[in-house]
Amino acid sequence: MFTLWFVTGSLPFFPIGHASRNFTVSSAVLVRSHVSYEVKDDVAVIRINNPDSKVNTLSIPMQREMAEVMNEVWANGAVKSVVLISSKPGCFIAGADINMIQACRSAEEVTALSQEGQKMFEKIEKSPIPIVAAINGSCLGGGLEFALACQYRVATKSRKTVLGTPEVMLGLLPGAGGTQRLPKMVGLPSAFDVMLTGRNIRADKAKKMGLVHQLVDPLGPGLKDSDVRTVEYLEEVAVGFAKGIVNKSIPLTKRKGIMQKLQDYAMGIPFVRQQIYKTVTKRVMNQTKGLYPAPLKIIECVKAGLEKGSEAGYLEESQYISYRAYLSTHQGNTYKLWAVLLLLLLSFIYFLNYCCYIC
């Protein structure tokens, strides 16, 4: 799902590489309820915790506070790296807040939401300091897109830890750059599998695919609850990885095996990519009969990004998701009315055929 990062009242993001230490509002007096942070040595540990829900979502308050925190962190010359973690056991970020979409009064406003989310994740991706996403629990939709924009990902082996892009099951698609980052990260075939099925991916499978870099074993019960101990341990490990990335003891990229090199070489051939697009499109058409546009649009977004550049892919994402999201949110009653009318029409036709038959 997509995200909103620039909202009324939020602090503007500093251009990457040009941080300023001047703030209009002192960080000491800012009252935040969804995002907090502290600096451990030279690592900023950012914690996400929605106080009004059992899960974290990319709501407007959370994103506004995240924008403020990232501004402060990027402006602090003493901070060399960042750890992003959830304080909620069993949930990293479960996706975007549907209320953001419902609050939009036009498709153009939804497009703006998607595009601002894309811009923000680009800034995260191009952060001058490494950001480690520490994942425990559900990391879905916009939550996974956020994690993918980070430079390093660590996940627990907990049964609650799942990653995925379930948007396709809602008739949507990853709208904050997910269709552009996934293929580059896990390869074209695996990316299509993740986005077109919307299935949940366990942590061990995610590591094999290349979605996460390292895994952490969950802890059992002790003086504290096992879930609490696991989150604390994950944070400790993630801080260690963040420091290791800065001092070059931990590489951001792993060495590729011969099979991965061969696959990368094949993906660099336009003819091979075109054959993959055709094969995947054919399978989608066979399964959906063309009645569900989201899977086909995912293929178009990926194709646009790989063949024309990421900007073209981002544009495809935002345009489609604005159309579908606004349609499903604001015109649901219209569709229900048409469905009822269609049902009545079919019933009438059936009645006429029956009358002709008995006559």
N, C-alpha and C positions, 0 to 999 in steps of 0.2 A: 504494500500500500504506500501511498505517497505521504509526504509530510509538509507541514508549514513551519518555516523557520523565521520568517520576517513578519512580525505582527506588531500591531500598534503598541507602542510603549517599550518595545525591546531595544536593547542597545545595538547599534550597527556593528557588523563584523569588520574587523580591521583587515585590509588587504594582506594576503600572505606575504611575509617577509618585511612588512612595514608596520610592526606593532607599535602602539603608543602607550605610554604609561599614564596618560591623562584620562580620568573618568569623570563623567558628569555626576555619577552616584557612587559614593564610597561603598566598596564591597563589605565593609564592616557593618553597615546599616541596612543592607539588603536583606529582606526577609524572604526566604525561599522555602517552599514546602515540598517540591518535587525533585529538586536536584541540589546536592550539597557536595562540597569537596574539601579536602585537606591536602597539605603537601607533606609527604614523607621523604625526608632527605631531599632529593631533587625530582621526585615523582609526584605529580598531582593525581590523587585518587578521586575520581568523580563517581558519586553514588547516585543512582536513580531509585526513587521510591515514591510512587503515587499513594498519598495517604488516604484517598477515598475509594480505593479499589484493591482487590486481591491480586490484580495483575498490573503491570506497567504498560501504558499505551502512549503513543506519540500524540499526546493531547496538546492543546495550545499552551496551557500553563507550563507543562514540562518542557516544551520546546523553547518557550521564551526564556525560562531559567537556564536551559542548556546553552542558549546563545550568550547569555550574560557570563556564564561560567567559562565558556570557551574563549570569550574575549579576554577575560582576566588571566586565564592560563597562558594564552599566547602572548600577552603583554608582560608576563612575569619572566624576566631573564634568568631567574634562579631555577625555573622549571625546565628540565631537560627531556621529560617524557610524561606520558599520561596513561593511566589505567581507567577504563570505563567499566563499571560493574553495577549490578543491581543489588539493592539491599533486601529485595524480596526473594526468599528461598523458593525455587521452582519457577521463576519467571525472570527472564532478562528483559525483553520487550516483546509483547505479544502481537504488535501491529499498530496500525494507526487508529485514531479515535474517529469513529464514524460521525460524531457530532460536528466535526470540522466540515465534513462534506454537506451535512444537512443544513448547516448555517449559511452555505453559499446560495446566492440567489440567481446565479446564471452559470452556464458552462464555462464562460470566460473566467469566472472567479475560481472554479475548480482547476482550470488550466494553470492559473497563477500559483495555486497551492502546489501543484505538481512541480512546476518549474523552479519554485523557490526551494523545494526539497532537493531537487537535483543540484542546484547551485550550492546548497549547504554541504551535501555529501561530497561534492567536488572539493570544497575547502577542507573537509575532514581528510579526504584522500591526499590532498596536497599539503597537509599540515607540515610546518617546518620542524616539528618534533614528532617522534613516533607515538602513535596511540595504540594501546593494547586493549582489545575487547575481551573481557573476562566473562564467559558465558556459562550460566547455570540455569537450567530450566528452559522454557519455551523461548525460542528466538525466531520469530515468524514474521513474514511480510516486511513491513517497514523496519522491524527490529533486525532482521537479517540484512536488509539493505544498509542499515547503519553500521552493522558489524563488518560488512564487506568493504565499506569505505575506510575502515581502520587499517593500519599497517600490519597488525598482528592479531591473531585470534587464539585464545585458549579456552577450552571447554571442559566441563566435568563429564565423567562417564556415568553420571546419574541417569536413572531411567526417565527422569523428568526432562532431561535435556534433549530437545529436538529442534532441528533447524528446517526451514522450508519456506516456500512461497505459495501459500494457499489461495492467492488472489484469483487464479483461473477458475476455481470452484464457485466464485462469486460473480463470474462474468467479467472480471477485471484482469489487470496484469501488474507486475511490479512497476510502479510509476515514479521511482526516485533514483533511476539509474541501474536497477537490478538487471534489466535485460541487456545492459551494456557491460557490466562488470562480471557477471557469472560466466559467460562464454570465455572471457580472457583468463578467468581464474581456474575453471575446471575443465575447459574444453567444450567444443560445440555440442557433441552428442550428450554429454552429462548435463550440460546446462539446459538443453531442451527437455531432457528427462525430468529434471527438477521442476522447471516452470510449467510444463504441459500437464504433468500429473498432479502437482500440488501436494505431493506426499510428504510426510514427515521423515526426516533423516536423522538417525541416531548419531551420537557423537563419534563412535568408532568408524562408522561409514563416512561421516563428514570429513574425518582426517584422511582417510584413504582417497577421497575425492579431491582433497586440497582445499576444502572450505575452512578448515581450521588447521593451525600449525602444531599445537600440542594438546594433550589430554591430561586431565588431573583426576585422580581417584577420589571419589567422595569419602568422607570420614564417617565413622560410626558414632553412636552416642557416647557422651562423656559427662563432664560437668555441665555442658550445654547440650541442647538438642542437636541431633546429627546434621540437620539442615543448616542451622546457624554455624556450626563448626565447619561445615563444608564451604560456606560462603567466605568465612574468615580465612580459611586455608587457601581458597582460590585467589583471594585478594593478595595474600602474602606471596604466592607463587607468581602471580601476574606482575607484581612489583619487581620481583627478581628478574623476570623476563624483560621488563621495560628497561631496567638498568643494564642488562646484558646486551640489549640492542644498541644502547647508547655507546657502551664501551667496546662494541664490535665483537663481543664474544658469542653473540647469538645472531646468525644471519637472518635477514628478512626473507630471503628466497632460498629454497633448498635445491640441491643439485638434481638435475633431471636424469632419469634413467634412459636407456636406449629406446624403449617403447614410447616414452613421452616425447623424446626428440623426434622420433619418426612421425608421431601424430601431429606435432607442431608443424613439421615440414609439410605433411599432407594438407593441413588446414591452410597453409599459405598458398596453396594452388587454387585459383578461382574455380576451375572445373570441378574439383572435389567438393568445394563448398556449395556450388550450385546443385550438385547431385544430392547432397545432404538436405538442402532446402526442399528439393522436389520430393525426396523420400519421406521426410517428416510431414510435409503438407499432404501427401497422398494418404498417409496413415491417419492423420487427423480427419480428413474428409471421409474416409471409410468408417471411422468411428462416430463422427458427429453429423455426417450427411450435410455439412455446411450450415447447420442450424445454430451453432454456437460460435460467434465471431472471436471471442477472446483468444482461443488457442492459435487461430490463424493470425491474429494481430500480434501475438507474441513472436511468431516466426518473422513477421514483417519488421518488427522493431529490431530484432537481432540482426536480420539481414541488412537493414538500413545502417546500423552502426558499424558492421564489419565491412560493408562495401562502400559506404559514403562517409564514414566517420561518426564519432560519438555524438556530435551535435545533431546530426540527422536522426540518430536513434533516440536521443532525448526528446526531440520534437514529436516523433511518432508516439512515444510513451505518453507525453502530456496531453496530446490532442485526443487520443483514444480514451484515456482514463477519465478525462473531463466529460467527454460525451456519455460514456457508460455510467459513470458515477452520478452525474446530474440526472440522467434519464431514470436510473433505478431509484434514486432518492426522491425526486420531485414529480416524476410522472408514473409512479407505480400504480396509482389509482386509475389512470387513463388506460394502462395496459390491462388492468383487471377488467375494466369495462369492455374493452375490445375482446378480451377472452370470453366474457359472458355472451356478448353479441355473436361471436363466432360459434360458440356452443349452441346458442339458440338457432342460428342459421342452419347448422349441421343437423340439428334435431328436426327442423322443419323439412329439410330436404329428405331426411330419412322417412318422415311421416308421409310425404308426397309419394315416395317410391313404394312405400307399404300400401298406400291407397291404390296406386296403379296395379300393384301385384294382386290384391284381393279382388279387384274388378276384372 
